[in-house]
Amino acid sequence: MSRLPIRIRVTAAFAVAMAAVLAASGLFLYLRLGSHLETALDRELQLRAQDLAALVSQPHTSLANDSSTRLVERGESYAQLLDARGRVLETTRPLGTVPLLSGTELREARRGPLYSDRAPLPGLDETSRLLAVPVGGRILVVGATRQDRAETLASFRDELLIAGPVALLLASLAGYGLAGLSLRQVEAMRRRAAAISADTRGERLPVPSSGDELERLGTTLNEMLDRLEAALERERDFVADAGHELRTPLALLRTELELAARQARSEDDLRAAVSSASREAERLSRLAEDLLLIARSDRGQLPLRVEDVDVDELLGAVASRFAWRAPVQRRTTGGLGIRGDRLRLEQALANLVDNALRYGDGAVELLAHADDGRIELHVRDEGSGFPPELLDRAFERFARPDPARMGGGAGLGLSIVRAIAEAHGGSAGAANRASDGADVWLTLPIGSRGGEDRPSRPTAR
């Protein structure tokens, strides 16, 4: 069944259910009709017994006279009059002189009406039902065959056997049509989904305005396509921006090497060309490492070596790294500690301090504080802050204050900061200070990770 089309499976299930309903309904009606016919036969016997009892109570009357024969149809009904001992006083043809009641039944009939079923009697081909009633010290027995009841039930059964399959066939055809009508929207969505590719931007599935599961399914799938298209656009932009960033240092490296090969006239010229090429190669290496780190974080595979980290020691290590460029102030935290990868956290803070020294002004400050089970690591400067158009996308890849400045970095520093923060189960943020300057921070959970080396888990962005 699992290999059949849904339309056929739905129709088959509907047909099976409909067949069960029709069979149960037919059986119920058949049994109810049989019960009603049984009740009608008992009522008919009761009326006939009353009429015959009135006749036999009159003098000079018997079951064989004209009045009695009109009440007893030959071949379909019968009557018998018994004395108190059960001997036959009068009877209709062709019963003869054999009493219809046994001794036990005779005693019960003396106390009140007695109904009983009988096998086919002499002259009657059908089973019958009789009623015995007391009449002035005698017992009157009237009976009738079940032929009419059997013929009525047989006719009704034949009608059910004809009408039931016809009704089942019509209901199955209706179910097949309704299933096809319901699945038409699914087929429309399937055809549109087959036509959607990476080159058909903006194409979405048709969503019926039905308010049912199909509408919710179509809406969910279109939202998924929105997310996939957005992710594809981000990857395309990432590849384009990475290619653009790699092109310039590669061109400079090639130029320096060509100049060294063709125009270097002295050892000093050659050494200067090699030194310049070495700087460009180092820039390429850093850019490749940054791109690899971001790619790993996107796949949730950024490796972390988790350990206990003293926040004061972390801030001190980062500040001392930049002591040769400019003094970096730091505030002590009073013994705060977190669990994380020390080298990755130093790398994130170093990127923030480097940006503050490069684009900011005045003193650069490192500080940390705990808030509601989380620790925030801040880097502040006294410059002009983020440009308004850059603040909302500061952590995007290749976002820079001045895209035309190629020597100002590739614009991956803050993206790496966010990737490291999210790998630790935290986040990153940026804002302009009211007193001029920028404030960029990492928010990390306290003690949320522990143990051994592990890759980071993917985090929704």
C-alpha positions as CSV (number, residue, x, y, z in Angstrom):
1,M,0.0,0.0,0.0
2,S,2.9,2.4,0.7
3,R,3.9,2.3,-2.9
4,L,0.5,3.3,-4.2
5,P,-0.4,6.9,-4.9
6,I,-1.9,8.8,-2.1
7,R,-5.1,9.3,-4.1
8,I,-5.6,5.5,-4.5
9,R,-4.7,4.9,-0.8
10,V,-7.2,7.5,0.4
11,T,-9.9,6.1,-1.9
12,A,-9.2,2.6,-0.7
13,A,-9.4,3.6,2.9
14,F,-12.6,5.5,2.3
15,A,-14.0,2.5,0.4
16,V,-13.2,0.1,3.2
17,A,-14.7,2.4,5.8
18,M,-17.8,2.9,3.7
19,A,-18.1,-0.9,3.1
20,A,-18.0,-1.4,6.9
21,V,-20.6,1.3,7.5
22,L,-22.9,-0.1,4.7
23,A,-22.5,-3.7,6.0
24,A,-23.3,-2.7,9.6
25,S,-26.2,-0.5,8.5
26,G,-27.6,-3.3,6.3
27,L,-27.3,-5.9,9.1
28,F,-28.9,-3.6,11.6
29,L,-31.9,-2.9,9.2
30,Y,-32.2,-6.6,8.4
31,L,-32.4,-7.5,12.1
32,R,-34.8,-4.7,12.9
33,L,-37.1,-5.7,10.1
34,G,-37.0,-9.3,11.3
35,S,-37.9,-8.2,14.8
36,H,-40.8,-6.0,13.5
37,L,-42.1,-8.9,11.4
38,E,-41.9,-11.2,14.4
39,T,-43.9,-8.7,16.5
40,A,-46.5,-8.3,13.7
41,L,-46.9,-12.0,13.5
42,D,-47.5,-12.3,17.3
43,R,-50.0,-9.5,17.1
44,E,-51.8,-11.2,14.2
45,L,-52.0,-14.5,16.1
46,Q,-53.4,-12.6,19.1
47,L,-56.1,-11.0,17.1
48,R,-56.9,-14.3,15.4
49,A,-57.1,-16.1,18.8
50,Q,-59.5,-13.5,20.1
51,D,-61.8,-13.9,17.0
52,L,-61.8,-17.7,17.1
53,A,-62.3,-17.8,20.9
54,A,-65.4,-15.8,20.5
55,L,-66.7,-18.2,17.8
56,V,-66.0,-21.5,19.7
57,S,-67.6,-20.0,22.8
58,Q,-71.0,-19.9,20.9
59,P,-73.1,-23.0,20.7
60,H,-73.3,-25.0,17.5
61,T,-70.1,-23.6,16.1
62,S,-66.8,-25.3,15.3
63,L,-63.5,-24.7,13.7
64,A,-64.8,-26.3,10.5
65,N,-67.7,-24.0,9.8
66,D,-67.7,-21.1,7.3
67,S,-67.0,-18.4,9.9
68,S,-63.9,-20.2,11.1
69,T,-62.5,-21.0,7.7
70,R,-62.5,-17.3,6.8
71,L,-60.2,-16.7,9.8
72,V,-57.9,-19.6,9.1
73,E,-56.3,-19.6,5.6
74,R,-55.5,-23.0,4.3
75,G,-51.8,-23.7,3.8
76,E,-50.7,-20.6,5.8
77,S,-52.5,-20.9,9.2
78,Y,-54.2,-23.4,11.4
79,A,-56.2,-23.8,14.6
80,Q,-56.9,-26.5,17.2
81,L,-59.2,-26.8,20.2
82,L,-58.0,-29.0,23.1
83,D,-59.8,-30.0,26.3
84,A,-58.3,-29.7,29.8
85,R,-56.4,-33.0,29.4
86,G,-54.9,-32.1,26.0
87,R,-57.2,-34.2,23.8
88,V,-58.1,-32.7,20.4
89,L,-61.7,-31.6,20.3
90,E,-61.7,-29.7,17.0
91,T,-59.0,-29.0,14.4
92,T,-58.4,-27.6,11.0
93,R,-57.2,-29.6,8.1
94,P,-54.7,-31.2,7.7
95,L,-53.5,-31.3,11.3
96,G,-55.4,-34.5,12.3
97,T,-55.9,-35.6,15.8
98,V,-52.4,-35.1,17.1
99,P,-52.3,-32.4,19.8
100,L,-50.0,-29.5,19.1
101,L,-49.1,-28.9,22.8
102,S,-47.1,-31.2,25.1
103,G,-48.1,-31.7,28.7
104,T,-45.8,-29.0,30.0
105,E,-47.0,-26.5,27.4
106,L,-50.6,-27.4,28.2
107,R,-50.1,-26.6,31.8
108,E,-48.5,-23.2,30.9
109,A,-51.3,-22.4,28.5
110,R,-53.9,-22.9,31.3
111,R,-52.2,-20.1,33.2
112,G,-52.0,-17.6,30.3
113,P,-51.1,-17.1,26.7
114,L,-48.2,-19.2,25.4
115,Y,-46.1,-18.5,22.2
116,S,-44.1,-21.2,20.7
117,D,-42.2,-22.0,17.5
118,R,-42.8,-25.2,15.5
119,A,-41.1,-27.2,12.8
120,P,-43.0,-27.8,9.6
121,L,-46.4,-29.5,10.4
122,P,-48.3,-32.0,8.2
123,G,-49.6,-30.1,5.1
124,L,-47.3,-27.1,5.8
125,D,-43.9,-26.7,4.2
126,E,-42.7,-23.8,6.4
127,T,-41.9,-23.4,10.1
128,S,-44.7,-21.8,12.0
129,R,-45.4,-19.9,15.2
130,L,-48.4,-20.7,17.4
131,L,-50.3,-19.1,20.3
132,A,-52.2,-21.1,22.9
133,V,-54.9,-19.3,25.1
134,P,-57.4,-20.6,27.6
135,V,-61.0,-20.5,26.6
136,G,-63.6,-21.6,29.2
137,G,-61.7,-24.5,30.5
138,R,-60.4,-25.5,27.1
139,I,-57.2,-24.5,25.2
140,L,-57.4,-22.8,21.8
141,V,-54.3,-23.1,19.7
142,V,-53.8,-20.8,16.6
143,G,-50.8,-20.7,14.4
144,A,-49.4,-19.3,11.2
145,T,-46.4,-20.1,9.0
146,R,-43.4,-17.8,8.7
147,Q,-43.5,-17.8,4.9
148,D,-44.5,-14.1,4.6
149,R,-41.8,-13.1,7.0
150,A,-39.2,-15.2,5.2
151,E,-40.2,-13.8,1.8
152,T,-40.1,-10.3,3.1
153,L,-36.7,-10.7,4.6
154,A,-35.4,-12.4,1.5
155,S,-36.6,-9.6,-0.7
156,F,-35.1,-7.0,1.6
157,R,-31.8,-9.0,1.6
158,D,-31.7,-9.1,-2.2
159,E,-32.3,-5.3,-2.3
160,L,-29.5,-4.7,0.1
161,L,-27.1,-7.0,-1.9
162,I,-27.9,-4.9,-5.0
163,A,-28.1,-1.4,-3.5
164,G,-25.1,-1.9,-1.2
165,P,-22.4,-2.5,-3.8
166,V,-23.9,0.3,-6.0
167,A,-23.8,2.7,-3.1
168,L,-20.3,1.6,-2.3
169,L,-19.2,2.2,-5.9
170,L,-20.7,5.6,-6.1
171,A,-19.2,6.6,-2.7
172,S,-15.8,5.3,-3.8
173,L,-16.0,7.3,-7.0
174,A,-17.0,10.4,-5.0
175,G,-14.1,9.8,-2.6
176,Y,-11.7,9.4,-5.5
177,G,-12.8,12.7,-7.0
178,L,-12.6,14.5,-3.7
179,A,-9.2,13.1,-3.0
180,G,-8.0,14.3,-6.4
181,L,-9.6,17.7,-5.8
182,S,-7.8,18.0,-2.4
183,L,-4.5,16.9,-3.8
184,R,-4.7,19.2,-6.8
185,Q,-3.1,22.0,-4.8
186,V,-0.3,19.6,-3.7
187,E,0.4,18.7,-7.3
188,A,0.5,22.4,-8.2
189,M,3.0,23.0,-5.4
190,R,5.0,20.0,-6.6
191,R,5.2,21.3,-10.2
192,R,6.3,24.7,-8.9
193,A,8.9,23.2,-6.6
194,A,10.3,21.2,-9.5
195,A,10.8,24.4,-11.4
196,I,12.5,26.3,-8.6
197,S,16.3,26.4,-8.7
198,A,19.2,28.6,-7.6
199,D,18.7,30.7,-10.8
200,T,15.0,31.4,-10.2
201,R,15.1,33.9,-7.4
202,G,11.9,34.9,-5.8
203,E,9.9,31.9,-7.0
204,R,7.6,30.6,-4.4
205,L,5.0,27.8,-4.1
206,P,1.3,28.6,-4.7
207,V,-0.5,28.7,-1.3
208,P,-4.3,28.0,-1.3
209,S,-6.4,30.3,0.9
210,S,-8.1,27.4,2.5
211,G,-7.1,27.8,6.1
212,D,-6.3,24.1,6.4
213,E,-3.1,22.0,6.6
214,L,-2.3,22.6,2.9
215,E,-2.1,26.3,3.5
216,R,0.0,25.9,6.5
217,L,2.3,23.5,4.6
218,G,2.7,25.9,1.7
219,T,3.4,28.8,4.0
220,T,6.0,26.8,5.9
221,L,7.7,25.7,2.7
222,N,7.8,29.2,1.4
223,E,9.3,30.4,4.6
224,M,11.9,27.7,4.3
225,L,12.6,28.8,0.7
226,D,13.1,32.4,2.0
227,R,15.7,31.2,4.5
228,L,17.4,29.1,1.9
229,E,17.5,31.9,-0.6
230,A,18.8,34.3,2.0
231,A,21.5,31.8,3.0
232,L,22.4,31.3,-0.7
233,E,22.7,35.1,-1.2
234,R,24.9,35.3,1.9
235,E,27.2,32.6,0.5
236,R,27.3,34.2,-2.9
237,D,28.2,37.5,-1.3
238,F,30.8,35.8,0.9
239,V,32.4,34.2,-2.2
240,A,32.3,37.4,-4.1
241,D,33.7,39.5,-1.2
242,A,36.4,36.9,-0.5
243,G,37.4,36.9,-4.1
244,H,37.6,40.6,-4.1
245,E,39.7,40.7,-0.9
246,L,42.1,38.0,-2.2
247,R,42.6,39.7,-5.6
248,T,44.4,42.8,-4.3
249,P,47.1,41.1,-2.2
250,L,47.6,38.5,-4.9
251,A,48.1,41.2,-7.5
252,L,50.5,43.1,-5.2
253,L,52.4,39.9,-4.5
254,R,52.7,39.1,-8.2
255,T,53.8,42.6,-9.0
256,E,56.5,42.6,-6.3
257,L,57.8,39.3,-7.5
258,E,57.8,40.4,-11.1
259,L,59.7,43.6,-10.2
260,A,62.2,41.6,-8.2
261,A,62.8,39.3,-11.1
262,R,63.1,41.9,-13.8
263,Q,64.2,45.2,-12.3
264,A,66.1,44.3,-9.1
265,R,69.5,45.9,-9.8
266,S,71.0,45.4,-6.4
267,E,70.7,43.2,-3.3
268,D,68.9,46.0,-1.4
269,D,66.3,46.2,-4.2
270,L,65.8,42.4,-4.1
271,R,65.6,42.4,-0.3
272,A,63.0,45.2,-0.3
273,A,60.9,43.4,-3.0
274,V,61.0,40.1,-1.0
275,S,60.1,41.9,2.2
276,S,57.1,43.5,0.6
277,A,56.0,40.2,-0.9
278,S,56.4,38.6,2.5
279,R,54.0,41.1,4.0
280,E,51.4,40.5,1.3
281,A,51.9,36.7,1.8
282,E,51.3,37.2,5.6
283,R,48.2,39.2,4.8
284,L,46.9,36.4,2.6
285,S,47.7,33.9,5.3
286,R,45.7,35.8,7.9
287,L,42.8,36.3,5.5
288,A,42.7,32.6,4.7
289,E,42.8,31.7,8.4
290,D,39.9,34.2,9.1
291,L,37.9,32.8,6.2
292,L,38.5,29.2,7.4
293,L,37.4,30.2,11.0
294,I,34.2,31.7,9.8
295,A,33.5,28.7,7.5
296,R,34.0,26.4,10.4
297,S,31.7,28.4,12.7
298,D,29.0,28.4,10.0
299,R,29.1,24.6,10.0
300,G,29.2,24.4,13.8
301,Q,32.7,22.9,13.8
302,L,34.8,25.6,15.4
303,P,37.1,23.7,17.8
304,L,37.1,24.9,21.4
305,R,39.6,23.8,24.1
306,V,37.5,24.6,27.2
307,E,39.2,25.4,30.5
308,D,38.8,27.6,33.5
309,V,39.7,31.2,32.5
310,D,40.4,34.0,34.9
311,V,39.0,37.1,33.5
312,D,41.6,39.4,34.9
313,E,44.4,37.3,33.4
314,L,42.6,37.3,30.1
315,L,42.3,41.1,30.0
316,G,45.9,41.5,31.1
317,A,47.2,39.2,28.3
318,V,45.2,41.1,25.7
319,A,46.4,44.5,27.0
320,S,50.0,43.5,27.1
321,R,49.8,42.3,23.5
322,F,49.2,45.8,22.3
323,A,51.5,47.6,24.7
324,W,54.0,48.4,21.9
325,R,51.3,50.2,19.9
326,A,49.4,52.2,22.6
327,P,48.6,51.8,26.3
328,V,45.4,49.8,26.8
329,Q,43.7,50.4,30.2
330,R,41.9,47.6,31.9
331,R,39.7,47.3,35.0
332,T,40.1,44.5,37.4
333,T,37.0,42.4,38.0
334,G,37.5,41.1,41.5
335,G,38.1,37.4,40.6
336,L,35.5,36.7,37.9
337,G,36.0,33.5,36.0
338,I,34.5,31.7,33.1
339,R,34.9,28.4,31.2
340,G,36.0,28.8,27.6
341,D,38.8,28.6,25.1
342,R,41.4,31.0,26.3
343,L,43.1,31.4,22.9
344,R,39.8,32.0,21.1
345,L,38.7,34.6,23.6
346,E,42.0,36.3,23.4
347,Q,41.7,36.4,19.6
348,A,38.2,37.9,19.9
349,L,39.3,40.6,22.3
350,A,42.4,41.3,20.3
351,N,40.3,41.9,17.2
352,L,38.2,44.4,19.2
353,V,41.2,46.2,20.6
354,D,42.8,46.3,17.1
355,N,39.7,47.9,15.7
356,A,39.5,50.4,18.5
357,L,43.2,51.4,17.9
358,R,42.7,51.5,14.2
359,Y,39.4,53.4,13.8
360,G,38.9,54.9,17.2
361,D,40.7,57.6,19.2
362,G,41.9,58.4,22.7
363,A,42.2,55.8,25.4
364,V,41.2,52.2,24.8
365,E,39.7,50.4,27.8
366,L,39.2,46.8,28.6
367,L,36.6,45.9,31.3
368,A,34.3,43.1,32.3
369,H,31.3,42.7,34.6
370,A,28.8,40.0,35.5
371,D,25.1,40.3,35.0
372,D,22.4,37.7,35.6
373,G,24.5,34.6,35.2
374,R,26.5,36.0,32.2
375,I,29.7,37.9,31.8
376,E,30.2,40.8,29.4
377,L,33.7,41.6,28.1
378,H,33.8,45.2,26.8
379,V,36.3,47.2,24.7
380,R,35.7,50.9,24.6
381,D,37.4,53.8,22.9
382,E,37.0,57.6,22.7
383,G,36.8,58.1,19.0
384,S,33.9,59.1,16.8
385,G,32.1,55.7,17.1
386,F,30.5,53.7,14.4
387,P,29.0,55.4,11.4
388,P,25.2,55.2,11.6
389,E,25.0,53.2,8.4
390,L,27.6,50.7,9.7
391,L,26.3,50.1,13.2
392,D,23.4,47.7,12.3
393,R,25.7,45.6,10.1
394,A,29.0,45.9,12.0
395,F,29.2,42.2,12.6
396,E,28.5,41.2,9.0
397,R,31.4,39.8,6.9
398,F,33.5,42.4,5.0
399,A,31.8,45.3,6.7
400,R,34.2,48.2,7.0
401,P,33.9,52.0,7.8
402,D,35.4,52.8,4.4
403,P,35.2,50.0,1.8
404,A,37.5,51.9,-0.5
405,R,40.4,51.5,2.0
406,M,42.0,48.2,1.1
407,G,44.8,48.7,3.6
408,G,42.4,49.0,6.5
409,G,41.7,45.3,6.9
410,A,39.3,42.8,5.2
411,G,36.3,43.5,7.4
412,L,36.3,40.1,9.1
413,G,37.4,41.0,12.6
414,L,33.9,41.6,14.1
415,S,32.5,38.6,12.2
416,I,35.2,36.5,13.9
417,V,34.3,38.0,17.3
418,R,30.6,37.1,16.8
419,A,31.6,33.5,15.6
420,I,33.7,33.0,18.7
421,A,31.0,34.4,21.1
422,E,28.3,32.2,19.6
423,A,30.6,29.1,19.7
424,H,30.8,29.7,23.4
425,G,27.0,29.9,23.6
426,G,27.0,33.7,23.9
427,S,26.6,36.8,21.6
428,A,28.3,40.0,20.5
429,G,27.0,43.5,20.4
430,A,28.1,47.1,19.5
431,A,26.9,50.6,20.3
432,N,28.0,54.2,20.3
433,R,28.7,55.7,23.7
434,A,26.8,58.9,24.7
435,S,30.1,60.6,25.5
436,D,31.7,59.8,22.1
437,G,33.4,56.6,21.2
438,A,32.4,53.0,20.5
439,D,31.6,50.2,22.9
440,V,31.8,46.6,21.6
441,W,31.3,43.6,23.8
442,L,31.0,39.8,24.1
443,T,28.3,38.3,26.3
444,L,29.3,34.8,27.6
445,P,27.4,32.4,30.0
446,I,29.2,31.6,33.2
447,G,30.1,28.0,33.5
448,S,27.9,26.9,30.5
449,R,30.6,24.7,29.0
450,G,33.1,22.3,30.5
451,G,35.3,19.4,29.9
452,E,37.3,18.6,26.9
453,D,38.1,19.7,23.4
454,R,35.0,19.8,21.3
455,P,33.6,21.5,18.2
456,S,31.1,24.3,18.7
457,R,27.4,23.7,18.1
458,P,25.6,25.6,15.4
459,T,23.8,28.6,16.7
460,A,20.8,30.3,15.1
461,R,21.5,33.8,14.0
